[in-house]
Amino acid sequence: MKKLLMGNEAIAYGAMEAGVQVVTGYPGTPSSEVLMTLAQMAKEKGIYAEWSVNEKVALEVAAGAAYSGARAMVTMKQVGLNVASDPLMTLAYIGVKGGLVLVVADDPGPHSSQNEQDTRFFARFAKLPVLDPSDPREAKEMVKAAFELSEQLGLPVILRPTTRTCHGCQEVEVTEEISRSIIPIGFEKNPKWVIVPNLAAKQHIWLNQQQEVMRKIFEDSSFNTIIPGSGSLGIITGGVSYRYVREALEALGLELPVCKIGTPHPMPTNKVLEFIEPLDQVLVIEEQEPVLEDQIIKLILQQNKFPHVRGKHDRLVPREGELNVNKVVAILSQVLEISTAQTKEAGSLQLPIRPPVLCAGCPHRASFYAFKQAADKEAIFTGDIGCYTLGNMAPLDAVDTCLCMGAGISLGAGLQRAEKQREVIAFIGDSTFFHSGITGLINAVHNNSNITVVVLDNRTTAMTGHQSHPGLNRTATGDSTIALNIVELAKACGVRYIKEVDPYDYVAAVEVAREALKFEGVSVVVMKRECIALIKGNRKSMVIDEEKCIGCGFCVEELGCPAISRRGETPVIEETCNGCNLCGQICPAEAIVERGVVR
């Protein structure tokens, strides 16, 4: 049966067909839909699925299942692999019993990430095999192959889809047939599971030996193919770049030979040598870092071959951002010294800039605004990863730093040591607080920091698709569970001043903010109001009473709400208003009133 599937959905179906038994992960675009899809089918298919508190924990849970012989998968985005790298690097030495697949989605662009790191490099660093799918259909097949490869090698295997593969759609063949691992389930006590230095030294030798085993397996992999063509220039590519290359060649009417590498580490050297043998020039087209290119240059030097390698090192192919068909057309035209209308279009194409903005009625806007009113003008606002990073946008200007998950609290503590006379406010989301904020809070309390921590509790993991987290009473599969209380957790961490307030209650929110800022030591304020996107059914909205309005534009200029704009000199509230009434509470003329139920 064929289904039109998003790449992430195809990966989920591939895991299901491969007989995955345990799936863990932490939400992060562009990876989130993999686990979301599996969670929906989990009970029917007998799969255990969980949103873990962070990527490190997710990998450790999945590894535990794989120790027993179960097939397990863990999902995350590229920066999540940084969090999971501690167990991963040692897990490569220990190995696994059942198949363990890490789906790590890279985000060239980046579209929704704080960097563009290339997971293929991480795979080389960890000495683990990595598969690089070019489309949803191949991604599904690669997942199934990854489980078999993991059990064959006794190692975790990384699948590295990128944003366009994750979110692109394709017709994919699916089946209800499930292939089970031939490895019996059951944890067997063995000293190999306890990584002491002496064992690590021995296992490192084994891991290095496995590199050649991987390479031999990949030489015969159907994911690595040579497409014949004519001419002395050949293209080596992989991942979604392969699709761009094929479309670009078709657009230019060219039939150059192409070598598609779906297993960038270890690269199948014999396949590459076979391809380059008759060529004078090799053009390597890949997104992000020169992972294939570096290996090809090294291979050519070792084999005393001398085709001219073009790519990122001569700045022909960019190392930053995404590729696309037009960019590849331009690259090929430059190499072949041809000029086409499409080449000119590629250089001149400019997409309109559409800056992101907090939703109309977002409780984070109210939280930021309350603290902006309560704090000194010289106050420093540290931020974190989530929707609320958009607090850095004018006119709020309430996020001065953003580094990585959970760093806002620790950065704030460090800034306060250097800027003792300035107020420091650290904003962090509820899911991020559980992910990696608690350790920073404990550190700040233990070391007598003087900062205010604001937990923006919107009752969900909003930015990545409203997944559950430990502060909610439901799991990834919808089962009831214990909801952890952020206020009680903060108290247990030693915080002496902690209050919870509704950010929609402007007067109360400002009062609590002022109290917290005056407190000597670590203070915590929980701004609790559900994400506006979670509210179902009819909502009230606001309207401007034109008889009272003085046209000052205070509501427009202060909040940056997308539901409020000017028509000439007069402010207008659009029907996209969600009725939070923050604008009404700050209007100097009291001219903003409830419109009534609009939907």
Secondary structure, DSSP 8 states (H G I E B T S, - for coil): -EEEEEHHHHHHHHHHHTT--EEEE---TTTHHHHHHHHHHHHHHT-EEEE-SSHHHHHHHHHHHHHTT--EEEEEEHHHHHHHHHHHHHHHHH--SS-EEEEEEB-SS-SSSS----HHHHHHHHT--EE--SSHHHHHHHHHHHHHHHHHHTS-EEE--BHHHHH-EEEEE--S-----SS-------GGGS--HHHHHHHHHHHHHHHHHHHHHHHT-TTSEEE---SSEEEEE-THHHHHHHHHHHHHT----EEE-S--BT--HHHHHHHHTT-SEEEEE-SSS-HHHHHHHHHHHHHT---EEESTTTTSS-SSS---HHHHHHHHHHHHT---HHHHHHHH-----------TT-HHHHHHHHHHHHS-TT-EEE--SSGGGGGGSTTT----B--STTHHHHHHHHHHHH-TTS-EEEEEEHHHIIIIIHHHHHHHHHTT---EEEEEE-SSBTTTT-B--TTSSB-TTS-B-----HHHHHHHTT-SEEEEE-TT-HHHHHHHHHHHHHSSS-EEEEEE---GGG--S--EEEEE-TTT-----HHHHHH--TTEEEETTEEEE-TT-----HHHHH-TT--EEEEEE--
